[in-house]
Amino acid sequence: MIPYVRQLEFEYGRVDQVSPLIRRVIANNPGPFTYLGTGTYIVGRGEVAVIDPGPDLPEHLEAILAATAGERIVAIVITHHHSDHSPLAAPLKARTGATVYGCAVAAPPEADPDEVRLEAEADMAFAPDVSTCAGGGIAGPGWTLEAIPTPGHTSNHICYALAEENALFTGDHVMGWSTTVITPPDGDMTDYMESLERIRGRGFSTLWPTHGPPVREVAPFLDAYVAHRRARETQILQALAAGPARIADLVPRLYADVDPRLHPAAARSMLAHMIDLVRRGKIRTEGAPQPGGEYRLA
């Protein structure tokens, strides 16, 4: 079982000092994709970085500016382009002149109108001043951020390590309150598992997700996060050992304990697993993996 952490004391718009170098302001945008809301992090003192400014809410913009009154925002740092993370970057840049860091995303394929929506809308207008797609560093007085590419949740997801506290801002790559949504085509399970292993190998002391409280018991949490995905993969392989099947056949069996209303979402997650398993030669299907394709053991 994943040892979720879900309790958090906060007020919307209030700035809280959560570590020696980190402050947090939470936007009032709670929901099924954002949990309690977007947690915007302010790193440093005097000249500061703002990580994931969040949705374009005027009151949240004013809360960030109030939290940094008398200081200078020099960097606006984005983990990925979803609408609960990046849209406020442009208004914040307009008010402060700060440089925007992040990884732009390629235009996605045309959306399927029948596809179940599992995530916040994409902010396709996001355009950083400085690309962190290949990594890189961002520094200010007393703080140093390292951009670590972590594709999987999205193709352009970046985590940021704070060297001085051996901490990692994980965006939606790792969340304490929930597992992370991986939905093709922009989400990719193969990339995601590789990114998880990359983070697990770094030995961080604290993870700061954009939604929810920090993860402080990092090693066992990441172990459980990985084990959860591998267990689902094993279930799929065991089910296919009984014969070929389609995702629509497998979801009611493998997600029997899940509210049937969530089965369409489960099917998208299973598709991500199927794509990964096909790539690794564990299973096969005719043509490219599709939601309605038939799958069998290789």
N, C-alpha and C positions, 0 to 999 in steps of 0.2 A: 504494500500500500504506500502511496505517495504521502509523506508527512506534510500535508498542506499547512500553510500559515495564512490565516484569514482575519485575525483581529487587528484593528488599527484605530488608534485614537487620533481624531483629526477634526477640523472644521474647514468647510470649503472656503478658499481664499485666504486662509491663515498661513503664515509662514512658520514652519517648525524647524528648529535646528536638530537634525537627526544624527549627525556625527560631527567631529571637529571641523571638517571641510565641506559638509553637505547640508543644505537646507532644502526643504520640500514645500511646494504649494500644490494643492489638489484642486483640479477644475471640477465644477459642478456638472459633470456629464456621466453620471452612473448609468449602467445598463448591462445587458448580457455580454457585450464584447469588452466593456471597460471596467467591470466590477464596480468599485466605489467612485471611479473617475480617473482621469489622467493625472498621474503624479509628476509634476514638473520639478526637476532638480536644479538647484543653483549651487555651483561648485566654486569655492574660494571666497576671498574677501577683497574688496577694493576693485580689482579687475576680475570679473567672474565669467564663467560659462553657464549657459542655460541649456539643459538637456531636455528634449521633447517638450517644447512649449505647449503643444496640444492643439485642441480644436480652436477655431476662430471665434472665441467668445470674448466680447469686449470687457466683461468683468474680470475674466482671467488675465487678460493682458494688463489691466490696471493693477491686479493683485501682484503680478510678477514685477511690474515697475515699482510698486510700493515696497515690495520685499527687498529691492535693490536700490532704494533711494540713497543718494549720496555715493553710489558706486558706479562703475562703468561695465556694462555688458559688452564683452569683447568677442564672444563666440556663442553662436546658437547651433546646437549640436543635435542632429536628428538620427534616430535609430532606423526608421523606415517611413514609408510614404503613406501610411494609413491616416484617415481623416481625424483620428483621435490623437495623433502624434505631431504631424508636420504643418498643418495649415496656418497656425499662428506665427510661424517663422517669418513670413513676409511682413505682417504688421509690426512684429517686434523689431525686425531689422529697420523698418521705416522710422520707428521711434528712436532707435539707438545707434544705427549705423554699424551694428555688429556684423561680423562675417558669419555666413551660414555654411556649416559643414554637414556632409551626408553623402549618400549615394543615390543618384538619380536612377529611375527604373525605366526600362523600355516599355513602350506602349503594349498593353496586353492584347491577346486575341479578342475579337468581338465577343461580348458576353452572351451566354446562352440565357434567353429570357425565362426559361424554366428552371434554371439552376438555383438551388437553395443558397441563400445568402448566409454565410457563416462568420463573416467578419465585417468590421467597419468599412465604409466606402473608401476607395483609393483616392489619394490627393495627387492626381496626375499632373497638376501644375507645379509640384515641388521641383525646384531647380537650385541646388546648392551652389554657393560661390566656390567652394573647394571640395573636390571629390575625395571621399574616404573609401571608395569601392575597393581599393587595393591596400587599405590600411593607412597608417600615417599617425602623426602626433599633433596634439594641440596643447599649448602650455600657457600658463599665466603665473603670476607671482605666488609661489607656494603650492602649485598644483600642476599635474601633468596627466593628460588623457592620451590613451593609446586606442586607436580605432582597430577593432578586430572584426573582419568580415565573418558574418555568421548567417549565410543564406539558408533558407529552409522555410521559415514562416512566410517570408517573402524573398524574392530573388535579391533584393537590395538591402537586406537587414544587416545592420552593423551594431555590435556591442562596443562599449567604451570602458576601458580599465582605468581606474584612478590609482596610479602607482603609490602615492603617499599613504593610502589606506588599504592597499591590496584588495580593492573592491571592484566590482564590475556592474555597470549599468546595463541591464539585460533587455531593455525594451520589452518585446513580447516573445523573445527567444526562450526565456525561462520565466515563469510566473509562479509566485507562491500559492496563489489561490486556485489555480486551475492548470490543466494541461494546455499546451499551445495548439492552436488550430493550424493544420497543414492542409490546404485545399488547392489542388491543381487548377490551372496550370502555373500560376506564379508561385504557389507553395510546392515544395519538393521534399519528399521524405528522405531520399538519399542524401541530399545536401544537409537536411536538418540533423540527421543522425551523425554525420561527419562533424558538423558544427558543434553539436553537444559534446562529442568526444574532445574536440579542440578546447572547449571551455573547461571540461572536467579535468583535463591534464594540466591546467594552469594553477590549480590550488588556491583559488581566491578565498578570502576570509568571509566576505559578505557579498550577496547579490542584491542589487537594487532594481527590481522590475518597475516598469512605468505604471503598472496597475497593482495596487495592494501593498502589503508590508514587505520588509526585506526578508531574505532567506539568510539565516546566520549559521545554520548547520548545513554547510554547503555540500560536503562530500556525500553524506547519506541521502540528501535530497536529490542530487544529480544522479546518484546510483539508482534511486527509485524511479526517477524520470525516464532513464534509459531502459530500465527493466520493464516499465509499463509498456513501452513501444515494442520491445522484443516479445513480450508475452502476447500482445495482440497479433504480431506476426506469426508466432507459433500456433495460435488458435486458427489462423487462416490456413496454414499449411496442414494442420491436422484435419480440418474440415475438407480440404481438397483431396486428402488421402482417400476419402470415401468416394471420390469421383468428381468429374467436372461440375462446375457451378458458376452461377452469375452472382454479382454483388447483391442483387435483389433477393436471391435465395439465401445468401449467407447472413445478411444483416439481422433478420428476425431471430436467427439461431444464436449468433455470437453476441448480440445485444439484447438478449431476452429480458435482462434485468433493467433495461433502459426504457423510459417512456416512449411509446411508439411514435409520438409526435416528433421525437428527436432522431428517428431512424433515417430520414433524408440527410440530416447532417452527418450521421454515422457513415452513410454510404459514401459521402465525399471523402471522409477520412480513410475509409477502406480503399477507395480508388488510389489514394496516395501510397498506401501500402502495396497495392497491386503493381503500380508502376515501378516501385523500388524492387519488388521481388522478381519482376520480369527482367529488369536490368541486371540483377545479380544471378540470373539463370536458375532461380528456385522454382519458378512457374512459367507457363507460356500461355499465349493467347493468339488468336488470328489477328495479324496486323498490330497496330499500335493499341496499347491498353485504353479501353473506353468504358464508360459507366455501364453500358449494356452488354459488354463482351463476356464471352465464356472463358473461364480460367481453369487450368488443370496443372497438376504437378509436372515439372519438366522431366 
